[in-house]
Amino acid sequence: MVQRIVDWLGQRSKTSLTVAGVILVSVIAVLDHSTPTEMTFTISYLFPVLLFTWFVGRRQGIFISFVCAFAWLIVNLTQLRQGWNPLAPYWNAFNGLVAFLAVVFLASAVKTLNAELEERVERRTAELQASEQQFRQLAEGIHEVFWMTDVERSRVIYVSPGYASIWGRTCESLYTAPDSRLEAVHPEDRERVMQAAMTSQLHGGRYDEEYRIIRPDQTVRWIHDQAFPIYDKAGVLYRIGGIAEDITDRKLLERQILEVGDQEQRRIGRDLHDGLCQHLSATMFACKIVEEELDKKSLPEAAQVRQIAEFIDRAISQARDVAEGLDPVKVDANGFMSALEELTTSIQSMHRIQCSFRSDSLVLIDDTATAIHLYRIAQEAVNNAIRHGRATSIEIGLTNLPERVILTVQDNGIGISKPPTRRGGMGMHTMRYRARMLGASFDVSAGAKGGTIVTCALPKSPVAKTVEP
């Protein structure tokens, strides 16, 4: 109601409002004259002064102030009693005029400040709307998911439309149930993602994780999720933003590249075994024949040829060890365990250190690609223990649990001073990547009595199918 009156007054002309002001002052003067002398209407005169200063302007306010002072003077002169000071009405009118003019200038100053404030608010609002529009155009135009939450992550402030295409769930469902985003994470990755989210609270809201999600159609997508802090002007963390992208195609390509590399290594291993080793064997037999001929003639060169044959025999053994390392896993059911046993034998013969294999039961890895990935993890861990850990004793362990197969490589080397970084070196990165490709967990820790323990836990049965490229 009040706003309607204000809007109506704002639409009137200055002339009509000025005439109305004079009429209003006249009404107040009539009321003031008709009431007893003890009752004053001083404050009532301020109403038209304020009203017309605000809605008409400063000049009209000054004019109305003089009209109010004149009306007040006329009323006081008509009510003048015998014995009163004749100058009192003029003094009161003058003081009233000063008060009215002061109110006019104060009201006009407040109105000017209010107008400037409204202009600033409108300009700032327009800037914010333009920025919001640009932000939404950017966020909605990219395939990646941009998200923003409060510090406690209990409320999703914004999520871009890419969430629906990648997660297979509506944005509204995330606003309604913020935990649904975490519930979509693959069960084998969920604990790690939750731990990363909690740890990020201690590091300014930052984290960088790769994990899998399960869409409603039960397909699995790989996600690269990065979070970053957002501070207010006082430097206080009050929001956390992030960008999540679908890297499934990249993961599939990396896996294909890795498998091609494994296949190439196996091909080279077979070529070494079937080609080079056979040529070296033929050369060694030729040396044996020459040695026998020289022996028959009792020539001293026979000893030199015998030594050459021994060198060739050692080269054959080393070439076979290399070939078996490049092509380790046989396709038969227990080929993986046999390959690990051969790895320990090869390490002992080549590096002259103690290396053993331990398994509490028979572990069958039917999938050759899985077996090769696990073997490469064990092989890389053993090589790291020898090259970097300077270990003299290494044990490869294989544990068969109801839900998981756990591969461990423990050494007595110099150990690690702190947990390795997520990036690490190339060997560490490759081991982590192979584990992720299998949906397995990977951990590197210090042993209780020194040295290093590398652990890879492989689930026996997947919970969802993998999306095809």
N, C-alpha and C positions, 0 to 999 in steps of 0.2 A: 504493500500500500504506500509506504513512504517513498519507495523507489519510483512508483508511478507519479507521485506528486512532484518529485524532483525532476523527472523526465518532462513532465508537462510544463513546469516552470522554465526549464531550459529551452523549450520550443517557443516561448512567448517573445515578442519584440521588446526592445528596451523602452520604447515610448509607453507601451501599455503597462509594463511593469512599473515605470516611474509614476504614472498616474495612479496605479493601484497602491503604490507606496504612500503617496500623499493622502489617499483616501484612508489607508490603514492607520496612518499617524493621526488623522482627524478623528477617527473612531476611538483611538486610545486616549486622545485629549478630551473628548466628550465624556468618556468613562471616568477619566481622572477628575474632571470638573464636577461630575455628579456624585462622586464618593466623598465621604467625610475628609477633612483636611488631614487628619491623623494618618490616613492611608495613603501610601505613595505608589506611583506607577513608574518609578524611575527605570526599573529593570525592563518593564514592558516596552519602553522606547528602544531598548537595545535590539529587540526582535526584528523590526523592519530595517534597522541599520545593518545588522548581520545578513538578513535575507537578501537585501538588494545589493549589498556590496558583493556577495558571493555570486548571485545569479546575473546581475546587470553590469557591475564594474565599480572601480574605485571612485570615479567621478560621480556616478549616481549615488554611491554611498555617502560621499561628502555632502551632496545636495540634500539627501534624506536626513543627514545629521543636523544640518542647519534647520531643516523643517521641524525636526523633533525638538531642537533647542528653542525655536520660536514658539512652538505649540506649548512646550513646558512653561515658557515665560508668560504666555497669555493666561494659562490656567493659574499660575501662582499670583499674577496680578489681580485676577478676579477673586481669588480666595484670600487676599491680603486683609488682615484684621487690624483693628485700631491698636496702636502701641507697638506694632511690628516695625522693624527697620525697613524703610521703603526700598533700600538697595538690595535687600535679601533676595527677591525674585531674580534680579539681574545677575547677582553672584551665583545663584544656584544654576541658572540657565547657562552661564559661562562655563562653570565646572562640568555641567552635563555635556556641553558641546565639546569640551576637551576630551572627556571620556569617550564620547561617541566617535570623534575623529581618531582617537587611539585604537578603538575597536576596528574602525574602517581599515586603517593601515595594517593592523595585525591580521585581519581577515584576508585582505588582499595579498599579503605576503604568504600566508598559509595556502591560499588558493594557487599562487604562482608555484610554490614548492610542490604542491600536490600535482599540478599539471606537469611539471618537469619529471616528477617521480613516475606518473602514469606513462609519460612518453618513454622514459628509460625502460620501464617494465614492458611496454609494447615492443620497443626495439629489441630488448633482450629476448623476449618471447619469440619474436620473429626469427632472431638468430638461432635460438635453440630449436625452433621448428625446422629451420633450414638444415641445421646440423643433424637433427634426428632423421629428416628425410634423406639426406645424403648417406647417413649411416645405414639406414634401412635399405636403401638402394644398393649399397655395397654388400651388406650382410646377406641380403636376399638374392643377390646376383651371383654369388659364389656357391660352389658345390659343397665346400667345407662347412662345418657346423661351428658357428660362433655362439658361445654361451656366457652367461654372467650370473653369478650368485652372490648372496650376502656372505659375510665373513664366516658365519656358522654353517654355511651351505645348506641351511634348512629351507631356503626359499630361492626359487629360480626367478631371476629378474627378467632375463631375456634369453631366448634361444632362436636361432635362425631357422628358416624352413628346411635347410639341408638336413636337419635332424630327422624329419619324416622320411626322407628318401634313403638315408643311411641306416638309421635304427629301425625303420619300418613301423614306427609308432608316431602318433600325432604329437604336435607341440603342446596342445592343450593337456594331454595326458601327463606330460612332464611338469607343466605348471601345477596341475592338481596333485600329483604324487611325485615329488622330486627324487625319491629313492628309486623310482622305476628305471632311471638311467643306470644306476648301479646294479639293479636286479637283472638287467639285460647282459651284464658282463659274464663271460664264460666262468663257470664255477671254479675252474682250475686257475683262473687269473684274478678272481674277485678279491681274495684275501690280499694279494700283492697290491692291487689297485687301491683297496681301502687303506692299507698301510701307507702307501705313497700319499694319499690324500691327507691322512692324519699327520704324517711327517711334514708335509708342505705347510701346515699351520705354523710350524716352528721355524720355517725358512721363508717367511714372507709370502706364503701362498703359491710358491713355484713348484712345479713338477713336470716331468717329461716321461711319459710312459707309452708303451705299445702293448695292447691287449686285444683280446677277442670279445666280440659280442655275439649273442644268439638272437637272431631276428624271430618274429612270430612264426615265420614259415620254416624255422629250424635250420636255416642256413647260417653259416658262421662268417663274420666279416672281421678283418683286422683293422684296428683303429690306432692312429697315432694321436695322442692327446697331450696338449701342452697347456699349462695354466700359468697365469702371471698375476701379480698383485695390482690393485687399483687403489691409490691413496687420495684422500681429500686434500683441501688446501692446507690443512694443519699438519699434513704428513702422516695421518692416521690411516691404517689399513681398514677400509670399510666395504670393499667388494673384491671379488676374485673373478677374473675373466679367463677365457680359454678358447682354443681353436682345436677342433677335432677333425681329422681327415681320414677318409677310407683309403687304406694302403693295401687292400687285399690283392689287387692286381700286381702291385710292386712285390708283395710277398711271394705270390705265385711265380713271378718272373725270377726273383732271387732264388727260389727253390729250384726252378728249372735250371738256372745257371749253375747252382751248386751241384745238382745231380749230373749235369753235363760234365762238370769238372771231375766228379767222382767216377763217372763212366770213362772219362779220358785217362784218369789215373789207373783204373782197372785195365784199360786197353794197353797202356804202357807197361803195366805189370805183366800182363800176359805176353806182350812182345818180348820183354826181358826174359821171361821164363822159357818161352817157346823158341825165341830167336837167338838172343845173345848167349843164354846159358847153353843152348845146343851147340852153337859155334865154339864156345869155350871148351865144352866137353870134347868135341871133335879134335880141337887143337891139343887138349891134354892127352887124348889117346894117341895122337900123332907123335907127341913128345915121348910117350911111353915106348912106341915102336922104335923111335930113333935111339932112345936110351938102351933098349935091348940090343940093337945092332951095334952100338958103341961098346956095350959090355962084352959082346961076343969077340970083338976085336981088341978088348982090353985097353981101350983108349981112355985117357983121363977126362976127356970132354963129357963122358957119361954122367959124371957127378953134376956138372953144370946143367945138363939137360934135365936131370932129375930135379934139381932145384927149381928150374923154370916150370916144370910140371906141378910142383907143390904150390908155386905162386899162382898158377892158373887155377888149381883146385881151390885155393882160398878165394880167388876172385869169383869162382862159380858159387861158392857158399854165400859170399856177400851179395852177389847179384840175385841169388834166390831169396835171401832175406829181404832185399829191397823189393823184389817182385811180389813177395807175399804181403809186404806192408802196403803196397799199392793196390793189390787185389786180394783182400784178406778173407772176406766172408763167403763161404760156400752156401749154396742154395738149400742144402739139407736142413732138417729141423733144428739140430743142435750145432749148426755151423757157427753161430755167434760165439758160443762158449769155446769152441775149438779155436776160433780166431784169436780170442783173448789169451788162451793158453799159449798159442804160437807166438803171440806178441811178447809175452813174458820171456819165453825161451829166446827169442831173437834179441831182446834187450839185454839179457844176461850174457849172450855170446858176443854181441857187438860192443857193449859198453863195460863189460866186466863188473857189473854191479848186481846186487841181489834183487830179483824181481819175481814176485809170486802172484798166483791167481787163486782166489778163494770164492767158493759158492756153496751156500747151504743146501741147495736143491737144484734140480734140473730146470733151467730157464729156456723156454722155446720162443724164439723170435721168428715168426713165419714170414714176415714181410722183409724182403731183402733190403729195400731202401731204408727202413727203420733200423735194421741191424747195422748197416753201413754208417748211418749217422751216429749211433751209439759207439760203434767201434772208433770212429774218427774222434769223438769226444775223449774216449779213453786214451787213444794214441797221442792226441795233442796234450792231454794232462800229463802223461808220462814224459813226453819230450820237454815240457815246461819244467817238470821236476828235475830233469837231468841238466838242461841248459841253464835255467835261472835259479833253481833251488839247490843245485849242487848236491842232490840226494845220493845216498849210497844204498838205500833200501826203499823199494816201492812195492806196495801191495794193491792189486786190483781186486775189488770185491763186487759180487753180484748177489743181491738179496731178493728173494721171491716172496712178496706179500700178497694178501688176497686181492688188493686193488691196484698195487703198484709194483713195478720192478725198479729197484734202486741200484744204480751203478756208482761205485765209489773208487777213487784213486787217492791213496794216502801215502805220503813219503816222509822221510826223516830229514828233509833239507833245512835250509835256513829259515823257512817259513815266511810269513807276511806280517808286516808291522801294523797294517790296518786293512780293513776290507777293501778289495780292489774296486775301482770306480766302475760305473756302469758301462762306460765306453771301453776303458782298458786298452790293451794292445790288440793286434790283429788276431792272435791266437785265442785270446779270451773272448773277443767279439764273435769269432767263428763258433766257438763252443756254445756260447749263449744263443746264437742264432740257430744252430742245429737243434738245441734243446727246445727252443720256441717252435720250430717247425714241427716237432713231434708232439707239441702240447705238454712238454715236460718242464718241471721246475729245475733250476740250476743254481748252485750255490758254491761259493769258495770261502773256506774258513780256515782259521788256524787250528792245528791239532792240539789236544790237551797236553801232550808231551813234546810239542814242537812240530815243525814241519807244516805241511798244508794238506787239507782234505778237500777234494773236489767231489761234489755230489750231484747226480742227475737222477731225478725220480720220474719215471715214465708211467702214466696211467695205462691200465691194461685195455680198457674199452672206452672209446670216445663217447661223449654224450650227445653229439650232434654231427651231422654230415658237413663236409667242407664244400663251400660254394665252388663251382667250376668256372674257369675263365670263359 
